[in-house]
């Protein structure tokens, strides 16, 4: 069996998922596999968010029957639509029902920021700048202060086409504009980021938390895989 160390279930918000899978297998050690369910998000309309939450719960039940060791309910907009204060209870109730550990991506990112000691966080996301306010509120919901935010102005169906160099370029820009930030959050787990995390931390002297990195970190640790993983930032290397 390929997933002899851990089998991780992920409910992936985009209607079509590409980059998450690629970066997942770059980050995880051998013997860890991914069970994935793509959801209904194309424009992040309220109806899509509600349908995706319901689909996540049903997918988690199926993943548990398939033998997943942990299930991650993905997507800050989906998670936070249920109320951040309700997420622990939602996970506990579902885990008790299906007999498998359950976490959310919002919880993963909140815990990652705490592990890194982040206080004031600058953000880069891949979507339209009109989403900036939503991203600022999302990071505040994770218990830190929001610094500036940059939106790269891609539509949901374009995120797999984002040039690899943009992660570093945008990180430099957001730090020039917000030098007081002690951490950069590269938001959304669906654009090319993993290759740039170490370089950004080394060049800019701040911690980096990406949505994908935090999800992988929390899933591995929840599954009992605790060894340091080099190449993808302090979070996976030190915590």
N, C-alpha and C positions, 0 to 999 in steps of 0.2 A: 504494500500500500504506500503510495507516495506520501500521504500525510501521516506518517508514523509518529511524528512528534506533536503536531497539533493540526486540527482542521478548523479554520476560522470562517465563520459565516459573515457576510457583509451585505446589508440591504443598501444598494447604491442608488441615490436619488435620480441621476439622469436617465432619461428614457433609453439612451444608448450610452454604454460605458466602455471606455477604451483605456485611457491613461492610468486609471487607478490600478487595473490589473497588471499592467507593465511595471509600474513602480513598486507594487506590492512584492512581486517576485524578485525585484532587485534588492529589496530591503530585508526580507525574511531569510532566516537560515534554512539550509536544506532540511527536508522533512516536514515543512509547514506548507499547507495548501489552502486554497481559497474556494469557498462556496459562495456564489454571488447571485443575487436577485436584483435586476434592474427595475426601477420603479416608474413613476408617471411624470417626472418633472421635465418639462420642456420650456416653460416660461416662468415657473414659480408662482403661477396663479393660485389663489386660495383653494380652488377645487382640486388642483393637482396635489397641493400639499396635504389636504385631507385624505385624498385617495391613496397617496403614498404612505401616510402613517398607517392606514388600515392594511395596506398590502404588506408593509413591514412586519406587522404582527403575525399575519398569516404565513409569511415567508419564514419567520423565526420558528414557527411551529414545525414547518416542513424541514428546515435545516436541522432541528433537533432530532427529528425522526431519521434523518440521513446521517446522523452521528457527529454533528459539529460540536467542538469542545467549548466554543464561545461564539455568541452572535453579537454583531455590532449593528445597531440601528443607526443608519447613516443620515447625514444632512442636518446642519444646524437649523435651517428654516423649518424642517419637519419636526425635529426634536423640540425646538423652542416654541413651536405652535401649541404644544401641550402644556407649556409653562415650565420654566427651568426647575422650579421647586417641586414639580411632580415627577421628574424623570427617575429619581431613585425608586419611588414607589412603583412606577410603571415597570421598570426593569425587574424589581423584586417579585412583583406579581406574576409577570410573564415567566421569569426563571423558575418560580415555584410550579407553574403550570406545566412547563415543557421539560423540566429537569436538566436545563443547560444554562450556563452563565450568560447573562445579557448585560450589555453596556450600550451607551449611546455615544455618538461622535462628539456631542457637546460635553458630556462628562469627560471623555478622553482628552479633549482640548483644554478644558478647565484644569484638570489634574496635571497636564503637561506644563501649562503656564505656571502653576504653583511649584512644580518640581524645578523649573528653570529659575524661579525667584523673580518672575516678571512682575513689574509694577505698572509701567506705562508702555503701551504697545502700539507701534505703527503697523498699518495693515496695507497689504497689496492683494487685490482680488482681480479675477480675470473678466468680470462682467462689466456692464455699463456703469458709468459714473453715477447714474441715477440711483444705483444701489448703495452708494457710499454711506448714507445715513443708516440703512439697515445693517450694514456691516459694523458700523460704530456701536450700534445698540447691541448687536450680537456679542461683541467682545466685552462690552460692559456687563452683559449677562453672565460672563465667565469670571467676573470678580476682579477685573483690572481696569485701569484708566485707559481710555482711548486717546491716542495721539492722532496724527493725520492718517488719511486713507487715500489710496490711489486705485481707481478702476481702470482696467486695461481696455475696456470697451469691446469685448467679444460677446457675441450671442451664445446661448447654450450649445447650439449645434456646431459651433466653431472651436470649442475649447481644445479639441484634439489636434488642431492645426496651429496652435500658438508656438511661435519660434522658441527654441530652448534658451536663447540668450536673454529673453525678456525678464526672466526671474531675477537675474543679477542686475540688469539695467534698472528695473523698477525698484529693487531694494536700495540701490544707491540713491535713486531719486527721493524715495520716501524718507531716507535718513538725512539727506541734505535739507529737506523741508522740515524735518522733525528731529533735530539732533538730540533732544532730551529723551527720546525713546530708549528703553533698555532692552527691547525685544522687537523683532519683526515677525508678524503673523502673515504668512503667505496662505491666503484663505482659498478654500475649495480644493478638494482632493482629485481634481480632474484635469489639471493642466501640468505641463512639464516643469517640475520644480526639484525633484529629488537630487538630481545631478549637481545642483548649485548650492545646496545647504552649507556644506563645509566651506566652500569658497566665500560665501556671504559672511559667515561667522568670522572667518579669518581676516577678511579684508576690512569689515566694518566694525568689528569688535563688540558685537552684540549677539545675544542668543537668537536663534531662529526656531519658530514653531510653525510647521506646516500642518494643514488638516490631515493629509495622508500620513505623515510621519507620526503624528499623535495617535491616530487610529491604530496604526500598526504597533506602536509602542504599547498602548493600553491592551490591545488584543493579545499580544505576546505575553505580557506580564500576567494578565488574567489567566492565560492558559498555562502558566508556570514556567515559561521560557524567559530566563532572567539574564543570560549572558550578554555582555556588551556587544554592540554591533557598530562597527566603524564605518565611516563613509557618508553618514547621513545626519550629522550634527550631534551636539552635546546630549540631546534628549536620549537617543538610542545608545550612545556611547557611555554615558555616565550614570543613567538612572534606571 
